[in-house]
């Protein structure tokens, strides 16, 4: 079977004995790549002489929809009990202390190593939820986009794609409470946020215009790996007027991200302020649709679950961070039954493994319900395949990209280690289940982004130098 797009230019051909296409596992697959996208896919074929052959099962890569890159430097530091009531809020105090010490150069080093590790984990797009905007005194840099540029440069160097999500962060709590000193580096007014967004939009589109049109937004999507979205830190950090003003000026159909309903205290504070729960308030006062990615959305009632599902919005789940911070368990079974869409991210980066995020998501449902095999669908009863399908589709939607082994998608893919005994001995339908639930070492050997190899036999060209620089930054910031 041959699937193709009609256009032919300079082509690259790659052959895989096994590849997981949208139709399931296929054999003897020949991929034609043109301008970084899949132009033709032929199954059950014999490859021409000289074509590169991939040595292992081939899977699409995923988008990591939620990242705070700078937080990687403190991963593992908060695991000391200093308070019998330790919570997200006490962890946040430590994060604020770290934030006060970070320079733009240090953020670049942290992000470079982080993005190398993400590529090794099979993530080829990162949703960078960026709110570390200003200098240590809370003043804008001479270039207001200085910190964003450090992140984008790290992405360019490593080869990962980025959906940059500069966050509007103005207040300390619901009802426009004034920010405190620990938040000084995050704070924007509506006007300064709009100026930052227009600057980044023009740069990513290759223009110098003050406004970013729908045509430029579309061209940005077509021409490179990077995207630009809209981001509100949380309902406690912005006002309704700000949300509406930003959407009126900037909305061209791009992704919109927001932290929401992560903690019980956040829900209680929102109820005290508005007499509505966070997702309920957002649905009723702003409106939800498929553009929105609701990060965490941990604490939902049944009405809110249905609101999200009916709207087409994506829940951005970060199981390892949510577990580390004691957030709670996402209502995954009820959300799936309602038809909800979800994606995964690594958030604070205590874990950089897509397999572990998916495994933990499923296991948390089992622990809560005291039952097995909780997340599946009528059309896909292999839990691993269902999890991977959902993470792929939800990540694409939340990051405004097209990943997958299909014509027209960006040619991002990864190759698993075919020599691992569990994969060698598995029947093809069991491969993803075996990989996700039984293989705890990293079996991802090779990773390609837009047809270019970034990880070869588990290694990245920059990793030796990057590791040393990252270790030095840890000592500077933590030591």
FENBEL-V426640 format. One record per residue. RES is the residue in one letter. OMEGA is omega in degrees with one decimal (NA if undefined). Layout:
res=RES omega=OMEGA
res=RES omega=OMEGA
This chain:
res=X omega=179.1
res=X omega=174.0
res=X omega=-177.7
res=X omega=177.5
res=X omega=172.6
res=X omega=-174.6
res=X omega=178.2
res=X omega=174.4
res=X omega=174.9
res=X omega=-172.8
res=X omega=168.8
res=X omega=-179.9
res=X omega=178.2
res=X omega=-175.8
res=X omega=177.2
res=X omega=177.3
res=X omega=177.5
res=X omega=177.7
res=X omega=-176.0
res=X omega=179.3
res=X omega=177.2
res=X omega=177.8
res=X omega=-178.2
res=X omega=-178.9
res=X omega=176.4
res=X omega=-175.2
res=X omega=177.2
res=X omega=-172.7
res=X omega=176.4
res=X omega=178.9
res=X omega=169.4
res=X omega=-176.4
res=X omega=178.5
res=X omega=178.7
res=X omega=175.2
res=X omega=179.5
res=X omega=174.4
res=X omega=-179.5
res=X omega=-179.8
res=X omega=177.5
res=X omega=-178.6
res=X omega=179.6
res=X omega=178.6
res=X omega=-175.9
res=X omega=174.4
res=X omega=-174.8
res=X omega=173.7
res=X omega=176.9
res=X omega=175.1
res=X omega=-179.9
res=X omega=177.9
res=X omega=179.9
res=X omega=178.0
res=X omega=-172.2
res=X omega=177.2
res=X omega=177.5
res=X omega=-175.9
res=X omega=179.8
res=X omega=169.1
res=X omega=173.6
res=X omega=-176.4
res=X omega=167.6
res=X omega=170.1
res=X omega=-165.0
res=X omega=-175.1
res=X omega=-179.1
res=X omega=163.6
res=X omega=-168.4
res=X omega=-173.6
res=X omega=-176.4
res=X omega=177.6
res=X omega=-176.3
res=X omega=-178.0
res=X omega=-178.6
res=X omega=-179.7
res=X omega=-177.8
res=X omega=-172.1
res=X omega=-175.8
res=X omega=176.8
res=X omega=-175.9
res=X omega=176.5
res=X omega=-174.4
res=X omega=179.3
res=X omega=178.6
res=X omega=178.7
res=X omega=-176.8
res=X omega=172.6
res=X omega=-171.9
res=X omega=175.0
res=X omega=174.2
res=X omega=-178.4
res=X omega=178.7
res=X omega=176.8
res=X omega=178.9
res=X omega=178.8
res=X omega=179.4
res=X omega=178.6
res=X omega=-177.2
res=X omega=-176.0
res=X omega=-171.3
res=X omega=-167.8
res=X omega=173.7
res=X omega=176.4
res=X omega=179.4
res=X omega=178.7
res=X omega=177.5
res=X omega=177.6
res=X omega=179.7
res=X omega=179.5
res=X omega=-177.3
res=X omega=179.8
res=X omega=179.4
res=X omega=179.0
res=X omega=-175.9
res=X omega=171.8
res=X omega=-179.2
res=X omega=176.0
res=X omega=178.5
res=X omega=178.7
res=X omega=-179.5
res=X omega=178.6
res=X omega=172.3
res=X omega=178.1
res=X omega=171.6
res=X omega=179.4
res=X omega=171.5
res=X omega=-174.1
res=X omega=-178.6
res=X omega=-162.8
res=X omega=177.0
res=X omega=175.3
res=X omega=-166.8
res=X omega=-162.7
res=X omega=-180.0
res=X omega=-172.9
res=X omega=176.1
res=X omega=-178.9
res=X omega=-179.9
res=X omega=177.5
res=X omega=170.7
res=X omega=176.8
res=X omega=169.6
res=X omega=-176.1
res=X omega=-179.9
res=X omega=-176.0
res=X omega=-177.6
res=X omega=177.3
res=X omega=178.8
res=X omega=177.6
res=X omega=178.7
res=X omega=179.3
res=X omega=178.5
res=X omega=176.9
res=X omega=176.7
res=X omega=179.3
res=X omega=-178.2
res=X omega=-174.8
res=X omega=-179.9
res=X omega=-179.8
res=X omega=171.7
res=X omega=-179.4
res=X omega=163.0
res=X omega=-175.4
res=X omega=-175.6
res=X omega=176.7
res=X omega=-170.9
res=X omega=169.5
res=X omega=-177.0
res=X omega=-173.3
res=X omega=-169.4
res=X omega=-178.1
res=X omega=-177.7
res=X omega=-179.2
res=X omega=-179.2
res=X omega=175.4
res=X omega=175.2
res=X omega=-176.7
res=X omega=178.2
res=X omega=176.7
res=X omega=-169.9
res=X omega=-178.6
res=X omega=-178.5
res=X omega=-170.5
res=X omega=-175.8
res=X omega=-174.8
res=X omega=-158.3
res=X omega=171.5
res=X omega=162.7
res=X omega=176.7
res=X omega=-176.8
res=X omega=-177.9
res=X omega=175.5
res=X omega=179.4
res=X omega=178.0
res=X omega=177.7
res=X omega=-177.4
res=X omega=178.4
res=X omega=178.1
res=X omega=-179.1
res=X omega=180.0
res=X omega=179.1
res=X omega=179.6
res=X omega=-179.2
res=X omega=178.2
res=X omega=-178.4
res=X omega=179.3
res=X omega=176.4
res=X omega=-179.4
res=X omega=-179.9
res=X omega=-178.9
res=X omega=-178.2
res=X omega=-174.6
res=X omega=177.0
res=X omega=-179.7
res=X omega=178.2
res=X omega=178.0
res=X omega=179.1
res=X omega=-178.8
res=X omega=175.8
res=X omega=178.6
res=X omega=-172.9
res=X omega=-164.6
res=X omega=-177.9
res=X omega=-175.6
res=X omega=-171.6
res=X omega=178.3
res=X omega=175.8
res=X omega=178.3
res=X omega=176.6
res=X omega=-175.4
res=X omega=171.0
res=X omega=-174.3
res=X omega=-177.8
res=X omega=176.9
res=X omega=179.5
res=X omega=-174.3
res=X omega=179.9
res=X omega=177.0
res=X omega=176.3
res=X omega=179.7
res=X omega=179.5
res=X omega=179.8
res=X omega=-176.4
res=X omega=179.1
res=X omega=-179.6
res=X omega=-179.5
res=X omega=178.6
res=X omega=-176.0
res=X omega=-167.4
res=X omega=-169.6
res=X omega=173.7
res=X omega=179.2
res=X omega=-179.4
res=X omega=178.6
res=X omega=176.0
res=X omega=-176.7
res=X omega=176.4
res=X omega=168.1
res=X omega=178.8
res=X omega=171.6
res=X omega=179.8
res=X omega=-173.8
res=X omega=177.1
res=X omega=179.0
res=X omega=177.9
res=X omega=178.3
res=X omega=179.8
res=X omega=179.8
res=X omega=178.8
res=X omega=176.9
res=X omega=179.8
res=X omega=-178.3
res=X omega=-168.6
res=X omega=-173.3
res=X omega=175.1
res=X omega=175.6
res=X omega=-172.7
res=X omega=-178.8
res=X omega=176.8
res=X omega=179.8
res=X omega=-178.1
res=X omega=178.7
res=X omega=-173.6
res=X omega=-172.2
res=X omega=-179.5
res=X omega=-178.0
res=X omega=179.6
res=X omega=170.7
res=X omega=-172.7
res=X omega=176.7
res=X omega=-169.5
res=X omega=168.0
res=X omega=-176.9
res=X omega=-173.9
res=X omega=-178.2
res=X omega=-178.4
res=X omega=-172.2
res=X omega=-170.6
res=X omega=-176.6
res=X omega=167.4
res=X omega=-174.2
res=X omega=178.1
res=X omega=180.0
res=X omega=175.5
res=X omega=-178.7
res=X omega=176.8
res=X omega=-179.3
res=X omega=-177.9
res=X omega=-178.2
res=X omega=-177.0
res=X omega=-173.9
res=X omega=176.9
res=X omega=-179.4
res=X omega=170.2
res=X omega=179.3
res=X omega=-172.7
res=X omega=179.6
res=X omega=-168.8
res=X omega=-177.0
res=X omega=177.5
res=X omega=178.9
res=X omega=175.7
res=X omega=-178.3
res=X omega=-177.4
res=X omega=-179.6
res=X omega=-176.2
res=X omega=-173.0
res=X omega=-176.0
res=X omega=177.4
res=X omega=-179.2
res=X omega=-170.8
res=X omega=-178.2
res=X omega=179.5
res=X omega=180.0
res=X omega=178.0
res=X omega=-179.9
res=X omega=178.4
res=X omega=-179.1
res=X omega=-178.1
res=X omega=177.8
res=X omega=179.4
res=X omega=179.2
res=X omega=-179.6
res=X omega=175.1
res=X omega=-178.0
res=X omega=166.6
res=X omega=-175.9
res=X omega=172.3
res=X omega=166.7
res=X omega=177.7
res=X omega=175.9
res=X omega=-179.7
res=X omega=177.1
res=X omega=179.9
res=X omega=-179.7
res=X omega=176.9
res=X omega=-178.3
res=X omega=179.4
res=X omega=-179.0
res=X omega=176.4
res=X omega=179.0
res=X omega=-177.2
res=X omega=178.2
res=X omega=177.6
res=X omega=179.0
res=X omega=-179.5
res=X omega=179.0
res=X omega=-173.0
res=X omega=-175.3
res=X omega=176.3
res=X omega=-179.9
res=X omega=171.2
res=X omega=-171.4
res=X omega=-174.1
res=X omega=-179.3
res=X omega=177.0
res=X omega=178.3
res=X omega=-179.4
res=X omega=-179.4
res=X omega=-178.2
res=X omega=169.6
res=X omega=-173.0
res=X omega=-179.2
res=X omega=179.7
res=X omega=178.1
res=X omega=179.9
res=X omega=-176.9
res=X omega=177.9
res=X omega=179.9
res=X omega=-179.2
res=X omega=179.2
res=X omega=-177.5
res=X omega=179.8
res=X omega=177.9
res=X omega=176.5
res=X omega=-177.6
res=X omega=-175.9
res=X omega=-177.7
res=X omega=176.5
res=X omega=-176.8
res=X omega=174.9
res=X omega=171.8
res=X omega=-178.1
res=X omega=179.4
res=X omega=-177.5
res=X omega=179.5
res=X omega=-179.3
res=X omega=177.6
res=X omega=173.2
res=X omega=-173.4
res=X omega=174.3
res=X omega=179.5
res=X omega=179.6
res=X omega=-177.3
res=X omega=178.3
res=X omega=-179.5
res=X omega=-176.5
res=X omega=-177.8
res=X omega=178.7
res=X omega=-174.5
res=X omega=-177.7
res=X omega=177.1
res=X omega=178.8
res=X omega=-172.8
res=X omega=-172.6
res=X omega=165.9
res=X omega=-174.7
res=X omega=-178.7
res=X omega=-177.4
res=X omega=-171.4
res=X omega=-176.1
res=X omega=175.5
res=X omega=179.3
res=X omega=-177.7
res=X omega=-175.2
res=X omega=-169.7
res=X omega=-173.9
res=X omega=-175.7
res=X omega=-174.2
res=X omega=169.6
res=X omega=-179.0
res=X omega=-178.6
res=X omega=180.0
res=X omega=-177.5
res=X omega=-172.6
res=X omega=178.9
res=X omega=179.1
res=X omega=175.0
res=X omega=-177.8
res=X omega=177.1
res=X omega=-178.9
res=X omega=-176.9
res=X omega=177.9
res=X omega=178.4
res=X omega=179.0
res=X omega=-178.5
res=X omega=175.8
res=X omega=-174.9
res=X omega=176.1
res=X omega=-176.6
res=X omega=-175.1
res=X omega=-163.9
res=X omega=-176.6
res=X omega=178.3
res=X omega=-176.8
res=X omega=-179.7
res=X omega=179.5
res=X omega=178.7
res=X omega=179.8
res=X omega=177.4
res=X omega=178.9
res=X omega=178.5
res=X omega=177.4
res=X omega=-179.8
res=X omega=179.2
res=X omega=-171.9
res=X omega=-174.9
res=X omega=-172.9
res=X omega=NA
